[in-house]
Structures are given as structure tokens and as C-alpha cells.
Amino acid sequence: MTTITTPPGHQRILTGDRPTGPLHIGHLFATLRSRVAFQDNGIDTMILIADLQVITDRDAIGDVRSAALGQVADYLATGIDPTRSTIFAHSAVPAIGQLTLPFLSLVSDAELRRNPTVKDELAATDGRPLSGLLLTYPVHQAADILAVHGNVVPVGRDQLPHLEQARVIARRFNARYGADYFTEPEALLTRAPVVPGLDGRKMSTSRGNGLELGMTADATAARIRKARTDSQRRITFDPDRRPEVSSMLRITALFTGETPEQVAERIGDGGAAALKRELTTAVNDGLAEHRRRRAEFAADPAYLRDVVRAGNARAAALADRTLADVFELMGMSY
């Protein structure tokens, strides 16, 4: 992580996920556990269910509500306490969308097209025309952050351009309207462990190479059994030449606390079958308590909706105040 200048008692972290499908073990190691740590250290933690962002790059959005509630079940099972953290849905806070309009006047078309994340998202659409929503995605994210006055945002290095756009918008708004209103959010660079998919590529539910947090032990074992490896008997950690085997070693090591090389040495000549058994045991044992708690929360969807509604109310109150302040500063308060 990087050093931030905002005093601990004044930090408000904004983070979140798009409800495009079940959360997987990559989310657990990369973000969920760190959110619990923020909360437990007394930092005001706001977790955004970015449901409106689902439509930035796809036509068929699936069952967003079910995916969102599934995320909430995983949040709670991980240790997020809704009395100490705020879980809210993008679509339930209209002021975020309203703030996007004046923010759009502060950036140029060229700036948005240069954003690396926009470029990456466009490349992932397989030649689909660039939608206006996808082009302005960084501005919407700036509105997410600034609407609730988030001043610390956990990001990976590849997400820094998005956060820089929010900083630019805050700075330009203050300059244009002669106010010292928005604080430029700071990046909290995360050094989350890399959790590749079973095939060596980025873990993704849509690729079928991930291990979802809500899977049963049997479903986990079945997916691992079907995963591709290679013909070499001896197990070695070699990401360049043996991506599938190396990915399985990495995942196993995350759960056992070893290095991938140590896992490989322990398995030795046991071959792919032994590697898959080790991985299955590590994942199922490591997720057993999470899955037990998750099942309890998922069995009570009314409670999950109550959690989100309470978070929506707090986020909406913050964002409504921000919107009123913005209109006052712009001379549009009637």
C-alpha cells in the first residue's frame, strides 16, 4: 500500500464491485479481506454495488438483483459488518447520476478516449461500437467517489488513470466555481496477491476458469477435475511454460500459506491428479466457514435487502447534500 496524507480519523474509503456474476476467490484475496481490515481499523468504509455500471459494455445484463444480493451475502460472510460499513446500490442514489452532468462539462472527449481503462473495455467488446456510457465511464466513477466525499480509494496500479480523472474533476470544479469544496481523492495502491484462473488467464466467471465463493465443495471438486493441465508428471512452478499447473499451484499456496514452489516440491512426481487433490482440499477447507456463513445469509434475502436499503439511505443522504452544495456553488439553487 502507499502512504496517504488524509488523517486516519477523516478517511472515507469507497470501493465496490459490478454485480455481473458470482464473486470468486480472486475477489476474496484481492479486495474483500482488505475491506474487513479497513472497517476493523475504524475507517469509514463504503462499498458500492455498481449495478448501473453493468450496462456500460453489455446488452444482456442478466439477473442483476440476484447477483447483487449474492455479493452482499459474500460481503457479510467475509466479515463486513453493516453497522460499521455502508453497503449501497448505485441505482438507489439518483444524485450520483445527477452529479455526472456537471462533471461531464469538466472533461474533454479526447481525455476520455485516452483513458487506458476505456481503451481496455472497448477492446474487450470485440468490435462493438463505443457506447456513450462506456466512453464516460471514468466520469461516472468520479461521481461515485465525490458524491459521498470518498477521499481514499483502493486501486491497483492499472486503475490509477480512473482515479486521476476523479482528481482532475475535483480540481477543475473547485477552480471553475471558486470553491475549495471537493477534496482530491487519494489512491491507496493495493498489493493484492495475483489470483489467476485455473487456465492461467485472468479469473473470470464468464470464462469458467474461476472458483466462486458460493460454490459447493462438490462443484468445486468437479470444476478442478475438469481443468486442463499438461502431460508432464513432475509438478513444477513455471508460469511461462506451464501456465495451468502454475495457476493451480498459486491458488493452493494462497490457501495453505506456502509458496507455489513449496507446494510443487511437496507434490513432486505425484502428477496432475495429486495437484488437483491438493488444490481441491485447500480451497474447500479454506472456504468452509465462509460458505457456511454465506449460506445462512443467502437463506434470508429479506435481511440482505434490508442491509442494502439501510446503506442506500445513508449514501443517498450524503449524495443529496453534495448535490445541493454543488448546485448552490453553480448558482443553480432556486
C-alpha positions in Angstrom: 0.0 0.0 0.0 1.0 3.6 -0.4 1.2 6.3 2.2 -1.8 8.7 2.2 -1.9 12.1 3.7 -5.5 12.2 4.9 -5.6 11.8 8.7 -7.0 8.4 9.8 -10.0 9.9 11.6 -11.0 11.7 8.4 -10.6 8.8 5.9 -13.6 7.6 4.0 -12.9 4.7 1.7 -15.0 4.0 -1.4 -14.7 0.6 -3.1 -17.1 -1.8 -4.8 -18.0 -4.4 -7.4 -20.1 -4.7 -10.5 -22.8 -7.4 -10.0 -22.1 -9.2 -13.2 -21.9 -12.6 -11.7 -20.8 -14.5 -8.5 -17.8 -13.3 -6.6 -14.8 -15.7 -6.8 -11.7 -16.4 -4.8 -9.9 -13.6 -6.6 -12.2 -11.1 -5.0 -11.7 -12.7 -1.6 -7.9 -12.2 -1.7 -7.8 -9.0 -3.7 -10.5 -6.9 -2.1 -12.9 -8.5 0.4 -10.4 -9.2 3.2 -8.9 -5.7 2.9 -12.4 -4.1 3.3 -12.8 -6.0 6.6 -9.4 -4.7 7.7 -10.4 -1.1 6.9 -13.6 -1.5 8.8 -12.0 -3.1 11.8 -9.4 -0.3 11.9 -12.2 2.3 12.3 -12.1 3.7 8.7 -15.4 4.8 7.3 -15.9 2.1 4.6 -18.4 2.5 1.8 -19.0 -0.4 -0.5 -20.7 0.3 -3.8 -22.9 -2.3 -5.6 -22.2 -0.8 -9.1 -25.4 -2.1 -10.7 -25.8 0.7 -13.2 -22.2 0.1 -14.4 -23.3 -3.4 -15.6 -24.8 -1.8 -18.8 -21.6 0.0 -19.8 -20.4 -2.8 -22.0 -23.2 -5.3 -22.5 -26.7 -5.7 -23.8 -27.8 -8.7 -21.8 -27.3 -7.8 -18.1 -28.7 -11.0 -16.5 -30.4 -11.1 -13.1 -28.6 -8.1 -11.6 -30.7 -8.2 -8.4 -29.8 -11.8 -7.6 -26.1 -11.2 -8.4 -26.1 -8.1 -6.2 -27.7 -9.9 -3.2 -25.2 -12.7 -3.7 -22.4 -10.2 -3.4 -23.9 -8.9 -0.2 -24.1 -12.4 1.2 -20.4 -12.8 0.4 -19.6 -9.4 2.0 -21.3 -10.4 5.2 -19.8 -13.8 5.2 -16.3 -12.3 4.9 -16.9 -10.2 7.9 -18.3 -6.9 6.6 -20.5 -5.5 9.4 -23.3 -3.4 8.0 -23.5 -1.4 11.2 -19.9 -0.3 10.7 -19.7 -0.3 6.9 -22.1 1.1 4.3 -23.2 -1.2 1.5 -25.3 0.6 -1.1 -26.6 0.3 -4.7 -25.6 2.7 -7.4 -29.2 2.8 -8.8 -30.6 3.7 -5.4 -28.7 7.0 -5.2 -30.0 9.2 -8.1 -27.8 12.2 -7.0 -24.8 10.3 -8.3 -26.2 10.3 -11.8 -27.2 14.0 -11.5 -23.7 14.9 -10.5 -22.4 13.2 -13.6 -23.9 16.0 -15.8 -21.9 19.0 -14.4 -18.8 16.7 -14.1 -19.0 15.9 -17.8 -18.6 19.6 -18.6 -15.2 19.5 -16.9 -13.5 16.9 -19.2 -12.9 16.7 -22.9 -13.7 13.9 -25.4 -10.0 13.5 -26.1 -9.2 13.0 -22.4 -11.8 10.3 -22.1 -10.6 8.5 -25.2 -7.1 8.4 -23.9 -8.1 6.7 -20.6 -6.4 3.3 -20.6 -9.4 1.6 -18.9 -11.8 2.9 -21.6 -9.4 1.5 -24.2 -9.3 -1.8 -22.5 -13.0 -2.0 -22.1 -13.5 -1.2 -25.7 -11.1 -3.8 -26.8 -13.0 -6.4 -24.7 -16.2 -5.7 -26.6 -14.9 -7.4 -29.8 -15.5 -4.5 -32.1 -18.8 -3.3 -30.7 -19.4 0.4 -31.2 -18.3 2.5 -28.3 -21.3 3.5 -26.2 -21.6 6.9 -24.7 -21.9 5.3 -21.3 -18.7 3.4 -21.8 -16.8 6.5 -23.0 -17.9 8.4 -19.9 -17.3 5.6 -17.5 -14.5 7.4 -15.7 -16.8 10.4 -15.1 -19.4 8.2 -13.5 -16.8 6.7 -11.3 -15.7 10.2 -10.3 -19.3 10.9 -9.4 -19.4 7.7 -7.3 -16.4 8.9 -5.3 -17.1 12.6 -5.0 -20.9 12.2 -4.3 -20.1 10.7 -0.9 -16.8 12.6 -0.5 -14.7 9.5 -0.6 -11.1 10.6 0.0 -9.3 7.3 -0.2 -9.8 4.8 -3.0 -8.1 1.3 -3.0 -6.9 0.7 -6.6 -4.5 -1.5 -8.5 -1.8 0.3 -10.5 -3.8 -0.2 -13.7 -6.7 1.7 -12.2 -4.8 4.8 -11.4 -5.9 6.7 -14.6 -9.5 6.3 -13.4 -8.8 7.8 -10.1 -6.7 10.6 -11.7 -9.8 11.5 -13.7 -11.7 12.0 -10.4 -8.9 14.1 -9.0 -8.9 16.3 -12.1 -12.7 16.7 -11.9 -12.5 17.7 -8.3 -9.7 20.2 -9.0 -11.4 21.7 -12.0 -14.7 22.1 -10.2 -13.1 23.9 -7.4 -11.2 26.2 -9.8 -14.2 26.9 -12.0 -16.6 27.8 -9.2 -14.1 29.4 -6.9 -14.6 26.9 -4.1 -12.5 24.6 -2.0 -15.2 22.1 -1.9 -14.1 18.7 -3.2 -11.1 17.0 -1.7 -9.0 15.2 -4.4 -9.3 11.5 -3.5 -6.0 9.7 -2.9 -5.1 6.3 -4.2 -4.4 3.5 -1.8 -2.3 1.3 -4.0 -3.0 -2.3 -3.2 -0.6 -5.2 -3.4 -3.1 -7.9 -3.6 -1.9 -11.4 -4.4 -2.4 -12.4 -8.0 -5.1 -15.0 -8.3 -5.2 -16.4 -11.8 -7.9 -18.6 -13.2 -7.4 -22.3 -13.5 -6.2 -21.9 -17.1 -3.6 -19.2 -16.3 -5.7 -16.4 -17.6 -7.4 -13.7 -15.5 -10.0 -15.3 -13.3 -13.5 -14.7 -14.7 -16.9 -16.3 -14.1 -17.7 -15.9 -17.8 -14.6 -17.8 -18.8 -15.5 -20.7 -16.5 -12.0 -20.7 -15.1 -12.8 -19.3 -11.6 -13.8 -20.8 -8.3 -16.8 -18.9 -7.0 -17.1 -18.3 -3.3 -20.6 -19.7 -3.2 -19.9 -23.0 -5.0 -20.4 -26.2 -3.1 -17.5 -28.4 -2.2 -18.6 -31.0 -4.8 -19.0 -28.3 -7.5 -15.5 -27.0 -6.7 -14.0 -30.5 -6.9 -15.8 -31.1 -10.2 -14.5 -27.9 -11.8 -11.0 -28.6 -10.7 -11.1 -32.1 -12.0 -12.1 -30.8 -15.5 -9.4 -28.2 -15.5 -6.7 -28.7 -18.1 -3.1 -29.3 -17.1 -0.3 -30.8 -19.2 1.4 -34.2 -19.8 4.4 -33.7 -17.5 4.4 -36.0 -14.5 6.6 -33.9 -12.2 4.9 -30.8 -10.9 7.0 -27.6 -11.2 6.2 -23.9 -10.9 6.9 -22.4 -14.3 4.3 -19.7 -15.2 5.7 -19.2 -18.7 5.8 -22.8 -19.9 3.2 -24.4 -17.6 0.5 -21.7 -17.0 -2.3 -24.1 -15.9 -0.2 -26.1 -13.5 1.4 -22.9 -12.1 -2.0 -21.3 -11.6 -3.2 -24.2 -9.6 0.0 -24.1 -7.5 -0.5 -20.3 -6.9 -4.1 -20.9 -5.7 -3.2 -23.7 -3.5 -0.4 -21.7 -1.9 -2.7 -18.8 -1.1 -4.9 -21.1 1.0 -2.1 -23.0 2.6 0.3 -20.1 3.3 3.1 -21.7 1.3 4.9 -20.5 -1.8 3.9 -22.1 -5.1 7.4 -23.6 -5.3 7.0 -25.3 -1.9 3.7 -26.8 -3.0 5.2 -28.0 -6.2 8.1 -29.6 -4.3 5.8 -31.3 -1.9 3.7 -32.8 -4.7 6.8 -33.8 -6.8 6.1 -36.7 -9.1 2.5 -37.1 -7.9 1.3 -35.6 -11.2 -1.8 -33.6 -12.1 -4.1 -35.9 -10.1 -2.2 -35.2 -6.9 -2.0 -31.4 -7.7 -5.8 -31.3 -8.2 -6.4 -33.2 -5.0 -4.2 -30.7 -3.1 -6.0 -27.7 -4.7 -9.4 -29.1 -4.0 -8.7 -29.8 -0.4 -7.0 -26.4 0.1 -9.9 -24.5 -1.4 -12.7 -26.4 0.2 -11.1 -26.3 3.7 -10.2 -22.7 3.3 -13.7 -21.7 2.3 -15.7 -24.0 4.5 -16.5 -21.3 7.2 -17.2 -18.6 4.6 -19.6 -20.9 2.8 -21.4 -21.9 5.9 -21.9 -18.2 6.8 -22.8 -17.3 3.3 -25.5 -20.0 3.1 -27.1 -18.6 6.3 -27.2 -15.0 4.9 -28.3 -16.2 1.4 -31.2 -18.1 3.0 -32.6 -14.7 4.2 -32.9 -12.4 1.2 -35.2 -10.1 3.1 -32.3 -9.4 5.5 -29.9 -8.8 2.6 -32.3 -6.3 1.1 -32.7 -4.6 4.5 -28.9 -4.2 4.7 -28.8 -2.6 1.2 -31.7 -0.3 2.0 -30.1 0.9 5.1 -26.9 1.6 3.2 -28.8 3.2 0.4 -30.4 5.7 2.9 -27.0 6.7 4.3 -25.4 7.1 0.8 -28.4 9.0 -0.6 -28.3 11.4 2.3 -24.6 12.1 1.7 -25.0 12.4 -2.1 -28.1 14.6 -1.8 -26.2 17.0 0.4 -23.4 17.1 -2.1 -25.7 17.7 -5.0 -27.4 20.6 -3.2 -24.0 22.1 -2.4 -22.9 21.7 -6.0 -26.0 23.5 -7.3 -25.6 26.3 -4.8 -22.0 26.8 -5.9 -23.0 26.8 -9.5 -25.7 29.4 -8.9 -28.5 26.9 -9.7 -30.2 26.7 -6.3 -33.7 28.1 -6.6 
